[in-house]
Amino acid sequence: MEPTVENGVRSLFLFPFDLSATTRYTKRTMEEENTKHKELVREEDKKLAKLVDILVYKTWMAP
């Protein structure tokens, strides 16, 4: 028998698992991954900015 949904709540008799904990864990994990990704992008942006600064400096200071 398939679990039923009544008023947005699964029937505890047919589907006795707490999905809210799994959903919270998944959401938290996704937020952590997004934060890590943003930090990596910032680091890459800093590296790229340094390279651009070096190239501009060498271009202007070239004999």
PyMOL commands that set and color helices and strands:
alter all, ss='L'
color gray80, all
select helices_A, chain A and resi 19-61
alter helices_A, ss='H'
color red, helices_A
select strands_A, chain A and resi 5-6+9-10
alter strands_A, ss='S'
color yellow, strands_A
deselect
rebuild
show_as cartoon
